Amino acid sequence: MAVNVSKLILDLLKKRKTLTTSDIVRRTGFSRAYIQRHFKKLQDAGKILLVGRADQARYIPSTAKAKERVIAEKRNFLRTYLIKNLQEDRVWTQIVHQTGVIRQVAENIVRILEYGFTEMLNNAIDHSRSKTVLVRMTRTAEDIRFSVTDKGIGIFRNIKKQRRLKDEKEAIQDLLKGKQTTAPEKHSGEGIFFTSRAADRLVLKSSGKRLIFDNRMNDVIIDKTTVLKGTVVDFVIGLDSATTLPSVFHRFTGEEYEFAKTDVRIALYKAGRNFVSRSQARRVLAGLDAFKHLVLDFQNVQAIGQGFADEIFRVWKQNHSQAVIEICNANENVKMMVDHVQGKYSSR
């Protein structure tokens, strides 16, 4: 009589609550690959859950409580994405909801991770010219680390080409100045600068060179590494870090800090300035999660970019649905871009 492997798995799980592939192989005599296909089919159907890895892997019945436990215990995220139409905030949301990487992590560290991760992934999306990007995030007992890997032109080569520099060494020197970008219509060039100051350690690898920002050692190092296609960004922050995003921003902005905040009001007041990037928007929003009503004053602001508007009026608003965002003193250009990202206006 033919054995219904899927039914056998479900029946045994009702009795034993946990099973391994080897349990069914021994019981049926079928090959491991054949049995694994049945487990995978049941897993994809949402009837069972896989917990553990490698020789510790086992299957359990799928319940709401079990799903939550599996997510909370998951400390790794690894996925390759097509870059076309990719949005970095949605990848971050997947990590938050599909893993336990940031569960019960201090708020200052979560905010730094969100800022650094979305900035570095956005750089790959907008600059790399790669078709795909590999994203990894891992939580250990001491720290949380992520990497963003693309197969594109390479960060140092791209800077060299766009700025017509002599070699990659000059490109690194240019990058270290901060506020440098090869796409001024989309970026302020501040993403890497602030991320490198908020991390315990940030490493950029490309074109056979490695740029290391080690904030625990208070050092910046440039050395050689394996030649690879594209760019690898490695970020590390300790679970005991006391750094906050606002402190990093205030440390380096000084008199030129574009935004002032009193209570729940934000005033943009540099005359003749355009605000184009997500990085600038994230600087505005840092530390404002607790507020229920934000007033954005666009007095003397000539224009804002789609990235800037999208980060505030779509991404931040989606994550703070109860908050009210009010704008005032906005010209037609600013109003049109705000309406555009809110879906009220579409260009023809």
SERO-4910 file (N, C-alpha, C, O; in steps of 0.05 Angstrom, whole numbers):
BEGIN
 pado doro    nc1    nc2    nc3   cac1   cac2   cac3    cc1    cc2    cc3    oc1    oc2    oc3
  Met    A     17    -24      0      0      0      0     18     25      0     37     27     15
  Ala    A     11     45    -17     27     69    -19     25     85      7      4     86     20
  Val    A     48     97     14     49    113     39     44    142     32     57    154     15
  Asn    A     24    155     46     19    183     43     37    198     62     31    201     86
  Val    A     60    206     52     81    218     69     72    243     83     77    246    107
  Ser    A     58    260     69     49    285     81     29    280    104     31    292    126
  Lys    A     11    261    100     -8    254    121      6    241    145      0    247    168
  Leu    A     27    225    139     42    212    160     56    233    178     56    232    202
  Ile    A     67    253    164     81    275    179     62    290    197     68    294    221
  Leu    A     39    297    187     19    312    202      8    296    226      4    306    248
  Asp    A      3    270    221     -7    252    242     13    249    264      6    250    288
  Leu    A     38    246    257     59    242    277     64    268    293     69    267    317
  Leu    A     61    291    280     65    316    294     44    321    315     49    334    335
  Lys    A     19    311    310     -2    313    329      5    298    355     -3    307    377
  Lys    A     20    277    352     26    260    375     53    269    388     55    270    413
  Arg    A     73    275    371     99    280    382    107    309    384    127    316    398
  Lys    A     93    327    370     98    356    371    123    365    357    126    389    350
  Thr    A    142    347    351    166    355    337    176    331    321    175    308    330
  Leu    A    187    336    297    197    315    279    222    325    265    226    349    260
  Thr    A    239    306    257    261    312    240    258    296    214    243    277    212
  Thr    A    273    305    194    273    290    168    281    261    173    269    243    161
  Ser    A    301    257    190    311    230    195    289    212    207    289    188    201
  Asp    A    271    223    223    249    207    235    232    194    213    225    171    215
  Ile    A    226    209    192    209    199    171    224    181    152    214    161    142
  Val    A    250    187    148    266    170    131    268    142    143    265    122    129
  Arg    A    273    141    169    275    115    183    248    100    182    248     75    180
  Arg    A    227    114    184    200    101    186    191     91    158    178     70    157
  Thr    A    199    105    137    189     98    110    209     84     92    202     68     75
  Gly    A    235     89     98    256     78     80    260     94     55    277     87     38
  Phe    A    245    116     52    249    134     28    274    151     31    285    154     53
  Ser    A    283    162      8    307    178      9    302    204     24    280    214     27
  Arg    A    324    215     34    323    240     49    312    263     32    296    279     40
  Ala    A    322    264      6    313    285    -12    283    284    -17    269    304    -18
  Tyr    A    272    259    -20    244    256    -25    227    265      0    207    278     -4
  Ile    A    236    258     23    222    265     48    223    296     52    204    308     60
  Gln    A    246    307     46    249    336     50    230    352     31    221    373     39
  Arg    A    224    341      8    205    354    -10    177    355      2    163    375     -1
  His    A    170    334     17    144    334     30    143    354     53    123    368     57
  Phe    A    165    355     69    166    375     90    164    403     79    150    420     90
  Lys    A    178    408     57    178    434     45    150    442     35    142    464     38
  Lys    A    136    423     23    109    427     13     91    435     36     75    454     33
  Leu    A     92    421     58     76    427     81     83    454     94     66    469    103
  Gln    A    109    460     93    119    485    104    108    508     87     99    528     98
  Asp    A    110    506     61    100    527     43     70    531     45     60    552     41
  Ala    A     56    509     53     27    511     56     19    522     83     -4    526     89
  Gly    A     40    528    100     34    540    126     24    520    147     13    528    167
  Lys    A     28    494    142     18    474    161     39    466    182     32    457    204
  Ile    A     64    470    175     86    463    194    106    486    194    107    502    175
  Leu    A    124    487    214    145    507    216    172    493    220    174    472    233
  Leu    A    192    505    208    219    495    211    233    512    233    233    536    231
  Val    A    244    498    253    259    512    273    287    500    275    291    476    271
  Gly    A    307    517    282    334    507    284    347    506    256    334    509    236
  Arg    A    374    501    256    389    500    231    407    475    231    414    465    252
  Ala    A    414    467    207    433    445    203    424    420    218    401    412    215
  Asp    A    442    408    235    435    383    248    415    388    271    406    368    283
  Gln    A    409    413    278    389    419    298    361    425    287    342    430    301
  Ala    A    359    423    260    333    430    247    312    410    254    317    385    254
  Arg    A    288    420    259    265    402    265    240    417    257    240    441    253
  Tyr    A    218    402    255    192    414    247    172    411    269    172    392    285
  Ile    A    155    432    271    134    433    292    108    441    279    108    452    257
  Pro    A     85    435    292     59    444    281     58    475    279     70    489    296
  Ser    A     45    485    259     43    514    256     19    525    271     -4    519    265
  Thr    A     25    541    292      4    555    307     13    584    309     36    591    304
  Ala    A     -5    601    316      2    630    319     23    634    340     42    650    336
  Lys    A     21    619    362     41    622    383     68    611    374     89    623    380
  Ala    A     68    589    359     93    577    349    106    596    329    130    599    329
  Lys    A     90    608    311    101    626    291    115    650    305    137    657    297
  Glu    A    102    660    325    114    683    340    140    675    353    160    690    353
  Arg    A    141    651    364    166    641    377    188    637    357    211    644    362
  Val    A    181    626    333    201    621    312    213    648    303    237    650    299
  Ile    A    195    668    299    204    694    290    223    706    311    244    717    304
  Ala    A    214    705    336    230    718    357    257    705    360    276    718    368
  Glu    A    259    679    354    285    665    358    303    667    333    326    659    334
  Lys    A    292    677    311    308    679    286    327    702    288    318    725    291
  Arg    A    352    697    286    373    718    290    388    724    265    408    738    265
  Asn    A    379    714    242    393    718    217    373    725    195    350    715    194
  Phe    A    381    742    177    366    749    153    385    749    129    405    763    130
  Leu    A    378    734    108    395    733     84    377    731     60    361    712     58
  Arg    A    379    750     42    362    750     18    375    766     -5    388    786      0
  Thr    A    371    756    -29    380    771    -53    356    783    -66    336    770    -70
  Tyr    A    358    809    -73    336    824    -85    344    834   -113    368    840   -118
  Leu    A    325    835   -131    328    850   -155    327    880   -148    309    888   -134
  Ile    A    345    896   -158    346    924   -151    324    940   -164    315    960   -153
  Lys    A    316    932   -188    295    948   -202    270    950   -185    259    929   -176
  Asn    A    261    974   -179    237    980   -164    240    973   -134    219    972   -120
  Leu    A    264    966   -125    267    959    -97    266    984    -79    276   1005    -86
  Gln    A    252    981    -56    250   1003    -37    263    995    -11    254    974      1
  Glu    A    282   1010     -1    298   1001     22    281   1000     47    286    983     65
  Asp    A    261   1017     50    244   1016     74    228    990     76    223    981     98
  Arg    A    221    979     54    205    954     54    223    930     61    213    911     74
  Val    A    248    931     54    267    910     62    271    911     92    271    891    106
  Trp    A    274    936    102    277    939    131    252    928    146    255    915    166
  Thr    A    229    934    136    204    924    148    203    894    148    194    882    167
  Gln    A    212    881    126    214    852    126    232    841    148    224    822    162
  Ile    A    255    853    152    273    844    173    260    847    200    262    829    217
  Val    A    246    869    205    233    875    230    211    854    236    209    844    259
  His    A    195    848    216    172    831    220    177    801    216    161    784    226
  Gln    A    198    794    202    203    766    196    226    754    213    231    730    211
  Thr    A    239    770    230    260    760    247    258    772    275    242    790    280
  Gly    A    275    762    292    277    773    319    302    789    323    311    793    346
  Val    A    315    797    301    341    810    302    340    835    321    359    839    336
  Ile    A    319    851    319    318    875    336    299    873    359    293    893    372
  Arg    A    289    849    364    270    846    387    285    852    413    307    842    417
  Gln    A    273    868    430    284    875    457    312    887    455    328    884    472
  Val    A    316    902    433    341    917    430    335    947    437    314    957    431
  Ala    A    355    960    450    351    988    458    343   1005    435    353   1001    412
  Glu    A    326   1025    440    315   1041    419    336   1057    404    334   1060    379
  Asn    A    357   1066    418    377   1082    404    392   1065    383    400   1075    362
  Ile    A    395   1039    389    409   1021    370    391   1014    347    400   1013    324
  Val    A    365   1010    352    346   1005    330    346   1028    311    346   1024    286
  Arg    A    345   1053    321    344   1076    304    369   1079    287    368   1087    263
  Ile    A    392   1073    299    418   1074    284    418   1052    262    426   1057    240
  Leu    A    409   1029    269    408   1007    249    389   1014    226    396   1010    203
  Glu    A    366   1025    233    347   1032    212    359   1053    193    357   1051    169
  Tyr    A    371   1074    205    383   1095    189    406   1084    172    406   1088    148
  Gly    A    425   1070    185    448   1060    170    441   1040    149    452   1042    127
  Phe    A    423   1022    155    416   1001    136    402   1013    112    409   1007     89
  Thr    A    382   1030    117    367   1041     94    384   1060     77    381   1061     53
  Glu    A    403   1074     90    421   1091     75    440   1075     57    443   1081     33
  Met    A    451   1053     68    470   1037     52    456   1022     30    467   1019      8
  Leu    A    432   1012     36    417    998     15    408   1017     -7    408   1011    -30
  Asn    A    400   1041      1    392   1061    -18    415   1069    -36    411   1074    -60
  Asn    A    439   1070    -25    463   1076    -42    466   1055    -63    472   1061    -86
  Ala    A    463   1030    -56    466   1008    -75    444   1010    -97    449   1005   -120
  Ile    A    420   1017    -88    397   1019   -107    402   1042   -127    398   1038   -151
  Asp    A    411   1065   -117    413   1089   -134    440   1091   -149    441   1104   -170
  His    A    461   1079   -138    488   1085   -150    502   1061   -163    518   1065   -181
  Ser    A    496   1037   -154    513   1014   -161    512   1005   -190    531    995   -201
  Arg    A    488   1009   -203    483    999   -230    484    968   -230    489    956   -251
  Ser    A    480    956   -208    479    927   -206    450    917   -210    431    932   -204
  Lys    A    447    893   -219    420    882   -223    409    871   -197    384    871   -193
  Thr    A    426    862   -180    417    850   -155    433    861   -131    455    872   -135
  Val    A    423    857   -107    437    864    -83    432    842    -62    409    833    -59
  Leu    A    453    834    -48    451    814    -27    450    828      0    468    844      6
  Val    A    430    822     16    426    835     42    429    813     64    417    792     62
  Arg    A    445    820     84    448    802    107    447    818    132    460    839    134
  Met    A    433    808    153    434    820    179    434    798    200    419    779    198
  Thr    A    452    800    220    456    780    240    458    792    267    471    812    271
  Arg    A    447    779    286    449    787    314    465    766    329    458    742    329
  Thr    A    486    774    343    502    756    360    497    763    389    480    780    395
  Ala    A    512    751    407    509    757    435    519    785    442    511    796    462
  Glu    A    537    795    425    550    821    431    541    844    413    542    867    422
  Asp    A    532    838    389    527    860    370    507    852    349    498    829    348
  Ile    A    500    872    333    483    867    309    499    878    285    511    900    286
  Arg    A    500    862    264    516    870    240    500    865    215    484    846    214
  Phe    A    505    881    195    492    877    169    512    881    147    532    895    151
  Ser    A    506    870    124    523    874    100    504    879     77    483    867     75
  Val    A    513    896     58    499    901     33    519    897     11    540    911     10
  Thr    A    514    878     -7    533    871    -27    520    873    -55    500    861    -60
  Asp    A    533    888    -72    523    890   -100    545    882   -119    568    878   -111
  Lys    A    538    878   -144    557    870   -165    559    891   -187    562    885   -211
  Gly    A    558    916   -178    558    938   -197    585    951   -203    606    937   -203
  Ile    A    585    976   -207    609    991   -216    630    993   -194    654    995   -199
  Gly    A    622    993   -169    640    996   -147    641   1025   -137    643   1044   -154
  Ile    A    639   1030   -111    636   1057   -101    660   1074   -107    656   1097   -115
  Phe    A    685   1064   -104    708   1081   -108    712   1087   -138    720   1109   -145
  Arg    A    707   1067   -154    709   1071   -183    688   1091   -193    694   1107   -210
  Asn    A    664   1089   -182    643   1107   -190    649   1136   -183    645   1154   -199
  Ile    A    660   1140   -158    668   1167   -150    690   1178   -168    690   1201   -176
  Lys    A    710   1160   -174    732   1168   -191    722   1177   -218    731   1197   -229
  Lys    A    704   1161   -229    694   1167   -256    677   1193   -256    681   1210   -273
  Gln    A    659   1195   -238    640   1218   -238    655   1244   -232    647   1265   -242
  Arg    A    676   1243   -215    690   1267   -207    716   1271   -223    731   1289   -218
  Arg    A    721   1253   -242    744   1254   -259    770   1256   -243    787   1273   -248
  Leu    A    772   1237   -224    796   1236   -207    817   1217   -219    811   1202   -238
  Lys    A    841   1218   -209    863   1203   -220    860   1173   -214    865   1157   -232
  Asp    A    853   1166   -190    851   1137   -183    832   1134   -159    821   1153   -149
  Glu    A    830   1108   -150    812   1102   -128    821   1114   -102    805   1120    -84
  Lys    A    847   1118    -99    857   1131    -75    846   1159    -72    838   1167    -50
  Glu    A    846   1174    -94    835   1201    -93    805   1200    -88    794   1218    -74
  Ala    A    792   1179    -98    763   1176    -93    757   1172    -64    738   1183    -53
  Ile    A    774   1156    -50    771   1151    -22    775   1177     -6    760   1183     12
  Gln    A    795   1192    -14    801   1218     -1    777   1237     -4    770   1251     14
  Asp    A    765   1236    -28    742   1253    -34    718   1244    -16    704   1261     -5
  Leu    A    714   1218    -14    692   1207      3    695   1215     32    676   1221     45
  Leu    A    720   1215     42    725   1221     70    718   1250     77    715   1257    101
  Lys    A    716   1267     57    709   1295     63    680   1298     73    674   1316     88
  Gly    A    663   1279     66    635   1280     73    620   1299     55    631   1316     42
  Lys    A    593   1295     54    575   1311     38    583   1311      8    579   1330     -6
  Gln    A    595   1288     -1    602   1285    -29    582   1265    -41    576   1245    -28
  Thr    A    572   1269    -65    554   1251    -78    557   1252   -108    564   1273   -119
  Thr    A    553   1229   -121    554   1228   -150    526   1232   -162    523   1232   -187
  Ala    A    506   1236   -145    479   1240   -155    466   1262   -139    448   1257   -122
  Pro    A    474   1287   -142    464   1309   -126    434   1314   -128    422   1326   -110
  Glu    A    422   1305   -150    393   1308   -153    377   1290   -134    353   1294   -130
  Lys    A    390   1269   -123    377   1250   -106    388   1250    -77    374   1243    -58
  His    A    414   1257    -75    427   1253    -49    442   1278    -40    450   1295    -56
  Ser    A    445   1280    -13    460   1301     -2    489   1293      3    506   1309      9
  Gly    A    495   1267      0    522   1257      5    528   1253     34    551   1249     41
  Glu    A    507   1254     51    512   1252     80    508   1224     91    515   1218    114
  Gly    A    496   1206     75    489   1179     86    513   1164     97    512   1155    119
  Ile    A    534   1161     80    558   1147     89    571   1162    112    580   1149    132
  Phe    A    572   1188    110    586   1204    131    574   1199    158    588   1192    177
  Phe    A    547   1202    161    534   1198    187    533   1169    195    536   1163    219
  Thr    A    529   1151    176    529   1122    183    556   1114    194    557   1098    213
  Ser    A    578   1124    183    605   1117    192    610   1128    219    628   1117    234
  Arg    A    596   1149    228    600   1160    255    582   1146    275    589   1146    299
  Ala    A    560   1135    266    541   1123    285    548   1094    291    542   1083    312
  Ala    A    562   1081    272    569   1053    275    592   1049    294    608   1068    298
  Asp    A    595   1026    306    620   1019    320    642   1014    299    665   1021    303
  Arg    A    633   1002    277    652    996    255    637    995    229    617    981    226
  Leu    A    647   1010    209    636   1009    182    659   1004    163    680   1018    164
  Val    A    655    985    145    676    978    125    665    978     97    644    966     92
  Leu    A    678    993     79    671    994     51    692    980     35    716    987     37
  Lys    A    685    959     20    704    944      4    697    945    -25    674    939    -33
  Ser    A    716    953    -42    712    956    -70    738    960    -84    757    972    -73
  Ser    A    740    951   -109    764    956   -126    790    949   -113    810    962   -117
  Gly    A    790    928    -97    815    919    -84    823    936    -61    845    932    -50
  Lys    A    806    954    -52    813    971    -29    791    969     -7    768    963    -13
  Arg    A    800    974     17    781    972     40    784    998     57    806   1005     65
  Leu    A    762   1011     62    761   1035     78    746   1028    104    723   1019    104
  Ile    A    760   1031    127    750   1022    153    746   1046    171    765   1061    176
  Phe    A    722   1049    181    717   1069    202    713   1054    228    693   1040    232
  Asp    A    733   1056    246    732   1041    272    728   1061    294    748   1074    303
  Asn    A    704   1065    303    698   1086    323    705   1078    351    710   1095    368
  Arg    A    707   1052    356    716   1044    383    746   1049    386    756   1053    409
  Met    A    761   1047    364    789   1053    365    795   1082    357    818   1091    357
  Asn    A    773   1096    349    776   1124    340    796   1126    317    815   1142    318
  Asp    A    793   1109    297    812   1107    275    799   1103    248    777   1092    247
  Val    A    811   1112    227    803   1107    200    827   1094    185    849   1104    186
  Ile    A    821   1072    172    843   1056    160    837   1051    131    814   1045    124
  Ile    A    857   1053    114    854   1046     86    875   1025     80    899   1029     85
  Asp    A    866   1002     70    885    981     62    875    965     38    854    971     27
  Lys    A    891    946     30    884    929      7    867    906     15    868    897     38
  Thr    A    851    896     -3    835    872      1    831    858    -25    841    867    -46
  Thr    A    817    836    -25    813    820    -49    797    837    -69    777    849    -63
  Val    A    807    836    -94    793    851   -115    766    837   -121    765    813   -125
  Leu    A    745    852   -120    718    841   -125    702    860   -143    708    884   -144
  Lys    A    682    850   -155    664    866   -172    642    878   -154    629    863   -139
  Gly    A    639    904   -156    618    917   -140    628    927   -114    651    935   -111
  Thr    A    610    928    -94    616    940    -68    605    922    -46    583    912    -48
  Val    A    620    919    -24    610    906      0    611    926     23    632    938     28
  Val    A    589    930     36    587    947     60    582    929     84    563    914     85
  Asp    A    600    931    104    597    916    129    594    936    152    610    953    156
  Phe    A    573    932    167    566    950    190    564    934    215    552    912    215
  Val    A    574    945    237    572    931    263    566    952    285    578    973    285
  Ile    A    547    945    302    542    962    326    538    944    350    523    924    348
  Gly    A    551    949    372    548    933    396    521    937    409    510    959    408
  Leu    A    512    916    422    486    918    436    488    936    461    468    943    473
  Asp    A    513    943    468    516    961    491    522    990    483    529   1006    499
  Ser    A    519    996    457    525   1023    447    507   1043    460    483   1040    462
  Ala    A    519   1066    468    504   1088    480    500   1110    460    488   1131    467
  Thr    A    509   1107    435    507   1128    415    478   1131    407    463   1112    405
  Thr    A    470   1156    401    443   1162    391    446   1177    365    466   1191    361
  Leu    A    427   1174    347    428   1189    322    428   1219    326    444   1233    313
  Pro    A    410   1230    342    411   1259    346    438   1269    355    447   1290    347
  Ser    A    451   1254    373    477   1263    383    498   1263    360    515   1281    360
  Val    A    496   1244    342    515   1243    319    509   1267    301    528   1280    292
  Phe    A    484   1272    295    477   1294    277    486   1321    289    498   1337    275
  His    A    480   1325    315    487   1350    327    517   1354    329    527   1376    328
  Arg    A    531   1332    333    560   1334    335    573   1345    310    593   1359    312
  Phe    A    562   1339    287    575   1346    262    561   1368    247    571   1377    226
  Thr    A    538   1378    256    524   1398    241    531   1426    250    533   1444    233
  Gly    A    533   1431    276    541   1457    285    523   1479    275    498   1476    276
  Glu    A    535   1501    267    520   1524    258    504   1520    232    486   1534    226
  Glu    A    512   1499    217    499   1495    191    476   1474    193    465   1466    173
  Tyr    A    469   1466    217    447   1447    220    421   1460    209    413   1481    218
  Glu    A    410   1447    189    388   1459    174    361   1460    189    343   1475    180
  Phe    A    358   1446    210    332   1443    222    332   1449    252    351   1441    266
  Ala    A    312   1464    261    309   1470    290    283   1457    300    264   1455    284
  Lys    A    282   1449    325    259   1435    335    252   1447    362    269   1448    380
  Thr    A    227   1455    366    217   1463    392    191   1447    397    173   1449    381
  Asp    A    190   1432    419    168   1415    424    163   1396    400    179   1379    394
  Val    A    140   1400    386    134   1383    363    136   1399    337    125   1390    317
  Arg    A    149   1421    337    151   1437    313    179   1435    300    199   1435    314
  Ile    A    180   1432    274    205   1431    259    204   1454    239    185   1457    224
  Ala    A    225   1471    239    226   1494    221    249   1490    202    272   1488    211
  Leu    A    244   1491    176    265   1490    156    270   1519    149    252   1533    138
  Tyr    A    294   1529    154    297   1558    152    321   1568    136    326   1592    137
  Lys    A    336   1552    122    358   1562    106    347   1572     80    338   1557     63
  Ala    A    349   1598     75    338   1610     51    352   1600     26    376   1597     26
  Gly    A    336   1595      6    347   1587    -20    357   1558    -21    370   1551    -40
  Arg    A    350   1542     -1    359   1514      0    339   1495    -11    315   1498     -8
  Asn    A    349   1474    -25    333   1452    -34    339   1428    -16    362   1424     -8
  Phe    A    318   1412    -10    322   1388      6    314   1364    -11    290   1360    -18
  Val    A    334   1347    -18    329   1327    -38    330   1299    -28    318   1281    -41
  Ser    A    344   1293     -7    351   1265     -1    336   1253     22    326   1268     40
  Arg    A    336   1227     22    324   1212     45    342   1217     70    331   1218     92
  Ser    A    367   1219     66    385   1224     89    378   1250    103    377   1250    128
  Gln    A    372   1271     88    364   1296    101    338   1293    116    334   1303    138
  Ala    A    319   1278    103    293   1273    116    296   1258    142    283   1264    162
  Arg    A    314   1238    142    318   1221    166    330   1238    188    326   1232    212
  Arg    A    347   1257    181    358   1275    201    335   1292    214    336   1296    238
  Val    A    317   1301    198    294   1316    209    278   1299    229    271   1308    250
  Leu    A    274   1274    222    256   1256    237    269   1243    261    255   1233    279
  Ala    A    295   1243    262    309   1230    284    300   1241    311    302   1265    316
  Gly    A    291   1223    329    283   1232    356    255   1241    358    247   1250    380
  Leu    A    239   1240    336    212   1251    337    191   1229    339    167   1235    336
  Asp    A    199   1204    343    180   1182    344    158   1186    365    135   1177    361
  Ala    A    164   1199    387    145   1202    409    124   1223    404    104   1224    418
  Phe    A    128   1240    384    109   1262    380     85   1254    363     87   1237    345
  Lys    A     63   1265    369     38   1259    355     30   1280    335     12   1275    319
  His    A     43   1302    335     36   1324    316     62   1338    308     75   1351    324
  Leu    A     69   1336    282     92   1350    272     83   1372    253     66   1369    236
  Val    A     95   1396    257     90   1418    239    115   1424    224    136   1431    236
  Leu    A    114   1421    198    138   1425    181    134   1453    167    116   1457    151
  Asp    A    152   1470    174    151   1498    163    171   1500    140    195   1498    143
  Phe    A    160   1504    115    176   1504     91    182   1533     82    187   1538     58
  Gln    A    182   1552    101    188   1579     94    216   1581     80    235   1571     91
  Asn    A    217   1594     57    242   1599     42    254   1574     30    277   1575     20
  Val    A    240   1552     30    249   1528     17    239   1528    -12    214   1529    -16
  Gln    A    257   1527    -31    248   1529    -59    237   1503    -70    217   1503    -85
  Ala    A    249   1480    -62    239   1454    -73    248   1432    -55    268   1434    -41
  Ile    A    234   1410    -56    242   1385    -43    242   1362    -63    226   1362    -82
  Gly    A    260   1343    -59    261   1320    -77    242   1298    -69    231   1298    -47
  Gln    A    237   1280    -88    218   1258    -83    228   1241    -60    211   1232    -43
  Gly    A    254   1235    -58    264   1219    -36    259   1231     -9    251   1218     10
  Phe    A    264   1258     -7    259   1272     18    229   1271     26    223   1265     49
  Ala    A    212   1277      7    183   1277     12    173   1249     18    157   1245     37
  Asp    A    182   1229      3    173   1202      7    181   1191     35    165   1177     47
  Glu    A    205   1198     44    214   1188     70    196   1199     92    191   1185    112
  Ile    A    188   1224     90    171   1236    111    142   1229    109    129   1219    128
  Phe    A    131   1233     85    101   1232     82     91   1204     74     66   1200     75
  Arg    A    108   1185     67     99   1158     63    112   1139     83     98   1126     99
  Val    A    139   1137     83    152   1117    100    148   1122    129    138   1105    144
  Trp    A    154   1147    138    151   1153    167    122   1152    175    115   1142    196
  Lys    A    105   1162    158     76   1163    164     64   1135    166     48   1130    184
  Gln    A     73   1116    149     64   1088    151     71   1076    178     56   1060    189
  Asn    A     94   1083    188    103   1072    214     93   1087    238     98   1079    261
  His    A     80   1110    233     69   1126    255     41   1136    246     36   1159    243
  Ser    A     24   1116    242     -2   1122    230    -20   1141    247    -38   1154    236
  Gln    A    -15   1142    273    -31   1159    290    -21   1188    291    -35   1206    300
  Ala    A      3   1193    280     14   1219    281      2   1237    259     -5   1227    237
  Val    A      1   1263    264     -8   1282    245     16   1298    235     32   1309    251
  Ile    A     18   1300    208     40   1317    197     26   1341    183     11   1337    164
  Glu    A     33   1364    192     21   1389    182     43   1405    168     65   1407    178
  Ile    A     37   1416    145     57   1433    131     47   1461    130     22   1466    128
  Cys    A     65   1480    130     58   1508    128     79   1523    112    102   1514    110
  Asn    A     71   1546    101     89   1563     85    103   1548     62    126   1554     55
  Ala    A     88   1529     50    100   1514     28     91   1526      1     68   1533     -3
  Asn    A    110   1528    -17    104   1539    -44     92   1516    -61     89   1494    -52
  Glu    A     85   1523    -86     71   1503   -103     89   1479   -109     79   1457   -111
  Asn    A    115   1483   -112    133   1461   -118    134   1441    -95    132   1417    -99
  Val    A    135   1451    -70    135   1434    -47    109   1419    -44    108   1395    -39
  Lys    A     86   1434    -47     60   1422    -44     56   1400    -65     44   1379    -59
  Met    A     65   1405    -90     62   1385   -111     76   1359   -105     66   1338   -109
  Met    A    101   1362    -94    117   1338    -88    105   1323    -64    104   1298    -64
  Val    A     95   1337    -44     81   1324    -22     56   1309    -31     52   1286    -24
  Asp    A     40   1322    -48     16   1309    -59     24   1285    -76     10   1265    -75
  His    A     46   1287    -90     55   1265   -108     61   1240    -92     51   1218    -99
  Val    A     76   1242    -70     84   1218    -55     60   1208    -39     60   1185    -31
  Gln    A     40   1225    -34     17   1216    -19     -5   1205    -38    -26   1196    -29
  Gly    A      2   1205    -64    -17   1193    -83    -39   1211    -92    -58   1203   -105
  Lys    A    -37   1237    -85    -58   1256    -92    -52   1269   -119    -70   1281   -131
  Tyr    A    -28   1266   -129    -20   1279   -154     -2   1260   -169     15   1246   -158
  Ser    A     -6   1259   -195     11   1243   -212     19   1259   -236      2   1271   -250
  Ser    A     45   1259   -242     54   1275   -266     45   1261   -291     42   1237   -292
  Arg    A     40   1277   -311     30   1266   -337     52   1271   -358     48   1263   -381
***
